[in-house]
Amino acid sequence: MGGYLFSLAIFAQMVARGVLAKDLEGSNAALGAVSLAFGLTGLITTPLGGVAADRFPKRSILLISNGLLLVSSLGIALAVQFEFITFWMLLLASAVQSAGFSGLLPARMAFTAELVGPERLANGVVLSQISMNLNRVVGPVIAGVILGFPELGIGAVYWVSTCLTVVGSIFFFGLPPGHPPSNSSKPSALNDLVDGVRYARSTWPLPLLLGTSALALLLGFPYVAFLPSVAEDLFAAGDSGFAWLSAIGASGGLAIALFIAGRAEGLVAWKIHNAAVLGFGAGIVATGIAPTFMTAMLVMFVLGAATSAFQSMNATLTLASSLPEYHGRMQSLLQLGFNFFGIAALPLGICADRFGLRQTLVVMGIAVIGVGFISTLIYKTKVEVLGHPNALRG
């Protein structure tokens, strides 16, 4: 329940943050800069978060990380409420939120794997994705409803998010400690980090999974940062249009998560993974060429489904391919892909301002499709060499 509430707060904030950045600066570059602050911070804190999840009680990591998320939302709520909000505050809040994510997501995924066991790992990850995508629907709807009342506005979204984060923290206190395996700690955190990177490089198919995730998110996921501009600049749909696009995309993610729950095992998981990354790229291309807002919403449903399927299967296969004492660090390496997307969002935003948002989205999507083809080719080649897909592990 705590995880549900914190993610609900985050997705409501994402809508408000995009609207606020657009209002304060009025450019795609500004939207990219907020993501850049998130990404640069995460490059430093994410590997440390993975190490912490493997060295310390996971409940403690969840509580500390949720505290950082609380500080970031409360700070913006106060700044908007008392009318001293500036763009640099939004950048700072994005950086603090990134630090919170860096500890929270690796600990949460490692905790999930520990609680459900290897036999139900795929279902556990998919069910977690269902919860996440449900919040991707409900969060933007909450934000959209609040933004629809001028007397409430952006500040109210942040106040609601702050309250949800506080309640979520209370639920985390009811979890077991989540102590790490006794043999997982090395003499220093640096040794743990180096050991995790070595393990990721040497344990097949982790290089393929981590590499595909990093490149696909780097090249494609900045589309999320540009949705306020897609709604406003391409279709004149305003803030409510942004909320609708976010909610429809999340609905697609929720639908595919419900469909693949219980089906994502072994070879099927790999097939879904490989198809989803291609669908992810195709959906971004389709967003760039969508002629009407109604078409864009239909495209967003498919794009949300492909994104959710790719992330679910990538996380499932990564956990299934690694030992429990490395789960936190492997998830932190996966999360680095989101930090890479944050860094790429600024230059891509500049390109969108200079060359056009539609053209930028099409190029981004084509690049992701290329990543998907290369990843699938490597996978099939490895299967042919080893003789059986299950041999991909090890």
MARPARO-873872 format. One line per 8 residues: number of its first residue (from 1); their letters; for each residue x, y, z of C-alpha. Coordinates in steps of 0.1 Angstrom, whole numbers. Layout:
# MARPARO-873872
NUM	A	X:Y:Z  ...
***
This chain:
# MARPARO-873872
1	MGGYLFSL	0:0:0  29:24:8  43:18:-27  9:24:-43  5:58:-25  40:71:-32  37:63:-69  2:79:-70
9	AIFAQMVA	17:110:-56  46:110:-81  24:106:-112  1:134:-101  32:155:-96  45:147:-131  15:165:-147  18:195:-124
17	RGVLAKDL	56:197:-129  53:197:-167  26:224:-165  46:244:-141  78:242:-161  60:252:-192  43:282:-174  76:294:-159
25	EGSNAALG	98:291:-190  76:283:-220  99:260:-240  107:224:-247  142:231:-235  128:240:-200  110:207:-199  142:190:-208
33	AVSLAFGL	162:209:-182  139:196:-154  145:160:-166  183:168:-169  184:178:-132  167:144:-124  191:125:-146  224:141:-135
41	TGLITTPL	215:135:-99  206:100:-105  239:91:-122  255:97:-89  229:85:-64  214:55:-83  244:32:-80  247:41:-43
49	GGVAADRF	210:33:-39  215:-2:-54  245:-9:-31  224:3:-1  195:-20:-10  219:-50:-9  238:-39:23  211:-25:46
57	PKRSILLI	175:-34:57  153:-26:28  126:-11:50  150:16:62  160:24:27  123:28:17  116:51:46  146:74:40
65	SNGLLLVS	139:75:3  103:84:8  114:112:31  133:127:2  103:125:-20  83:142:8  108:171:10  107:177:-28
73	SLGIALAV	69:178:-30  64:199:2  90:224:-9  72:231:-42  38:231:-25  50:259:-1  67:279:-29  36:278:-51
81	QFEFITFW	13:285:-21  32:316:-10  40:327:-46  78:326:-45  83:298:-70  111:300:-95  124:277:-121  156:269:-102
89	MLLLASAV	134:256:-73  118:232:-98  152:220:-109  163:215:-72  131:196:-64  136:173:-94  172:166:-82  159:157:-47
97	QSAGFSGL	132:135:-61  158:117:-82  178:110:-51  147:96:-34  140:73:-64  176:61:-64  171:44:-31  134:36:-33
105	LPARMAFT	131:17:-66  160:-7:-62  150:-15:-26  113:-20:-37  121:-43:-65  146:-63:-45  120:-65:-17  94:-78:-42
113	AELVGPER	118:-106:-54  125:-115:-17  89:-116:-7  74:-136:-37  103:-160:-42  117:-172:-76  87:-193:-85  64:-162:-86
121	LANGVVLS	90:-136:-96  75:-128:-130  40:-124:-115  53:-103:-87  70:-79:-111  40:-77:-134  16:-71:-105  39:-43:-93
129	QISMNLNR	37:-29:-128  -1:-32:-127  -1:-11:-95  23:14:-112  2:17:-143  -30:21:-123  -14:51:-106  -4:64:-140
137	VVGPVIAG	-41:65:-149  -54:78:-115  -25:103:-108  -30:123:-140  -68:122:-136  -64:136:-100  -41:163:-113  -63:171:-143
145	VILGFPEL	-94:175:-120  -75:197:-96  -60:218:-124  -95:222:-138  -104:244:-108  -86:277:-110  -90:283:-73  -70:252:-66
153	GIGAVYWV	-44:251:-93  -9:236:-94  -2:241:-57  -31:219:-47  -16:190:-67  16:193:-47  -3:195:-14  -22:163:-23
161	STCLTVVG	10:146:-33  26:156:0  -2:141:20  -2:108:0  36:105:5  32:109:43  5:82:44  26:60:23
169	SIFFFGLP	55:63:47  32:51:75  25:19:56  62:12:51  66:9:89  45:-22:88  69:-41:65  94:-66:77
177	PGHPPSNS	130:-53:80  142:-69:48  177:-77:60  202:-85:33  218:-119:29  246:-123:54  272:-128:27  262:-98:6
185	SKPSALND	283:-71:24  318:-64:13  344:-44:33  332:-12:16  304:2:-4  328:9:-32  338:-28:-34  301:-37:-35
193	LVDGVRYA	296:-13:-64  326:-26:-83  315:-62:-77  280:-54:-89  293:-39:-122  317:-69:-127  288:-93:-121  266:-74:-146
201	RSTWPLPL	293:-75:-172  301:-112:-168  267:-128:-163  248:-134:-195  222:-122:-204  225:-92:-181  247:-72:-206  220:-75:-232
209	LLGTSALA	191:-67:-209  209:-37:-192  222:-24:-225  189:-26:-243  171:-8:-214  197:20:-212  197:27:-249  160:24:-254
217	LLLGFPYV	153:47:-225  180:72:-234  167:76:-270  130:71:-265  117:78:-230  122:116:-233  89:116:-251  73:117:-216
225	AFLPSVAE	89:150:-209  75:164:-242  39:154:-236  29:189:-223  42:203:-257  25:175:-277  -8:185:-261  -4:223:-263
233	DLFAAGDS	18:230:-293  6:202:-317  -31:200:-308  -39:231:-287  -54:208:-260  -39:226:-231  -32:212:-196  -62:190:-196
241	GFAWLSAI	-50:175:-229  -17:166:-213  -35:149:-184  -56:130:-209  -25:118:-229  -8:107:-197  -39:88:-184  -46:71:-218
249	GASGGLAI	-10:60:-220  -12:46:-185  -44:28:-194  -26:10:-222  1:0:-197  -24:-13:-172  -42:-33:-199  -11:-50:-211
257	ALFIAGRA	1:-57:-176  -32:-74:-168  -30:-94:-201  6:-107:-195  2:-115:-158  7:-152:-154  20:-156:-190  54:-140:-187
265	EGLVAWKI	77:-170:-181  109:-181:-198  107:-179:-236  74:-161:-236  90:-133:-215  118:-129:-240  93:-128:-269  73:-101:-251
273	HNAAVLGF	105:-82:-243  118:-82:-279  84:-73:-294  77:-45:-268  109:-26:-275  101:-25:-312  65:-14:-303  80:13:-280
281	GAGIVATG	99:29:-309  70:26:-334  47:43:-309  70:73:-306  71:76:-344  33:74:-345  31:101:-319  52:124:-340
289	IAPTFMTA	30:119:-371  -4:118:-354  -27:142:-374  -53:148:-347  -56:148:-309  -79:118:-310  -54:99:-331  -27:108:-306
297	MLVMFVLG	-47:94:-277  -51:61:-296  -14:60:-303  -7:68:-266  -27:38:-255  -5:15:-277  27:33:-267  18:30:-230
305	AATSAFQS	12:-7:-235  45:-12:-253  64:8:-227  49:-11:-198  55:-45:-214  91:-37:-221  98:-24:-186  81:-53:-169
313	MNATLTLA	98:-80:-189  132:-63:-187  130:-61:-149  116:-96:-147  144:-111:-168  171:-91:-150  159:-104:-116  156:-140:-128
321	SSLPEYHG	191:-139:-143  208:-126:-112  215:-140:-77  194:-125:-48  224:-108:-32  228:-87:-64  191:-78:-70  194:-43:-56
329	RMQSLLQL	225:-34:-76  210:-49:-108  179:-28:-104  199:3:-98  218:-4:-131  184:-7:-148  173:26:-132  203:43:-147
337	GFNFFGIA	185:42:-180  159:66:-166  188:89:-156  202:87:-191  168:97:-205  168:127:-181  202:138:-195  191:133:-231
345	ALPLGICA	158:153:-226  176:187:-227  194:183:-260  164:167:-275  143:195:-262  166:220:-279  163:200:-311  125:201:-308
353	DRFGLRQT	126:239:-304  149:243:-334  138:216:-359  103:208:-347  87:185:-321  72:162:-347  105:156:-365  123:151:-332
361	LVVMGIAV	98:125:-320  101:106:-353  139:104:-352  137:93:-315  113:65:-324  134:53:-354  165:51:-331  146:30:-306
369	IGVGFIST	134:6:-333  171:3:-343  180:-7:-308  152:-32:-308  163:-49:-340  199:-51:-328  188:-65:-294  166:-91:-310
377	LIYKTKVE	193:-101:-334  218:-106:-305  192:-126:-286  185:-149:-316  221:-154:-323  229:-164:-287  200:-188:-287  213:-205:-319
385	VLGHPNAL	248:-208:-304  236:-222:-271  209:-244:-286  181:-235:-261  167:-202:-248  169:-213:-212  207:-215:-216  208:-177:-219
393	RG	213:-175:-182  249:-181:-172
***
